Amino acid sequence: MNIKYTKGSVTSKDGTTIGYRQMGSGPGIILLHGGVNASQHLMKLGTLLSDEFTVYIPDRRGRGLSGPVGEDYSIEKEDEDMDALLKKTGSHYVFGTADGALFALHAAISLPAIHKVAAYEPLIFVGQPELEEFRATIRKLDKYMAEGKVAKATVDLIKDSPKGSRIPDFLYIPIVKLFFWINIKTVKGDDVSYKELIPPLDDELHLVEKTEGTLENYKNVPAKVLLLEGSKTQSLLKDSVNALSKVLPHSNLIELVGLNHDSAQDYGKPEPIARELKRFFL
């Protein structure tokens, strides 16, 4: 997919460069990607919005156009990155998906420049029954990343996902390694290879884990919030969205029929999400 865009960058409070892709014209809107993603994965959604908005799609820390995650990475660092983007672009609207949705909501607590937030399936820990399984996934990811076993880490992430897989590791790991090799050879321009997206995921899942006990903080979000979830997403995420809907002071929750957790990305179904965003932000 060849979509035209320009590039820009800001410098966050700690000196880290945050690069972004820009397209369209109109009021500014910042799109935050999720964990195993980069700006390249929100290009379809950005294009769908670009007829009404100036769209800014940053590579979050550790990816593509941006600098490293850093040793003292925290959710406050994500807030600082957002603050720099808001000041540079003059935007007042933010959309995030998955972890990007969590960071968009958290930034809105302390950044009054954010007037409206749309959050697609953010995850916070609110006592869901599946949390122990999620913690186990994080521990395994830690282990295999420390050992440099990115392919094994990827296989386990796939097996622990809702879609899962029954392919044995001795077959699956070579397949993933071959995929990595082909993907690295074919990545072009500003896009990031899949193998490079696994390490920053490990860092940010620890931030998600630290959301336990923070639900009440979101009572302090002054912005108008649109919470979005797909009808096909797992209960772990639905419970999170529903809990947030009860504490956010200015929110509306919409379920989109037929969508799942991947729907905002280019490999999903971003069209219904774009329609809701236009209704909310315009």
C-alpha positions, 0 to 999 in steps of 0.5 A: 500500500503506497499512501503519501504522507510527510514526516515530522518529529518532536523532542520529548521532555527527556530528549527522546525523538518522537517521529510521526507521519502526517497526512490530510487537512483540517483539525488535528488528530493524533492516532496512537498504535498498539503494542506489536505495531507502529505508525505503518499499521494505522495508515488505512485509518489515517487515510479514511480520516484525512479528508476531514482532519490533519492526521498525525501518526507517531511511532511510539518509543522504540519503533521506527521514526522514534528513539529508544524506549529508555531505561526509565520507561513509564506511563508518564514518559508516554504522557510527556511524548503526547505533550510534545506532540500536542504542542507541536501539532496544535491538536486537541483530539486523540485516538488510541487502540489497545495500549495506545488507547490506555496511554491516550486516556492516561495522558488526558488526566494531566494534559488539558490540551486534549479535549476529546479522546476515542479509545478502542479497547484499552486494557487496565487490570480491574480484577478480570478472571483472565489476568493470571494468564495474562501475567503468565504471558508477560513472564514468558515474554520476559524470559525469552526476550532476556535469552534473545529468543525472539522467535520463541517469544513470538510463538508463545504470544501467538499461542496465548492469543485468542486465536491460539495455535496447536502447531508444535514449537519444533515446527512453528519456531522455524516458520516464524524465523523464516517469516522474520527473514522474509519480512526484514528483506521486504520492509521498505521506507519508514516501516518497521520489521515485525521482529523489531516490534517485539522488544518494545512490547515487552516493556509496555506490557509491564506498564499495562500490568501496573494499571492494577488499582488505578481505575479511580484515577480515570475519574479525573479525565476532563475530556469527552471520551468515546469508548469503542469495543468490538463484539468479537473481542475477548472478555478480558478487554470488555471488562476493562472497557466497561469498568472505565465507562463507569468511572469516566465522567464524560464518556459514551460506550459503543460496541461495533458489531463484527469487530475484534481487537485487531480491527483498527489496524490496516490488517483489520476493519478500520472503516467502521471505526473511522465512521464513529471517529468522524461522528465523535470528533466533528 
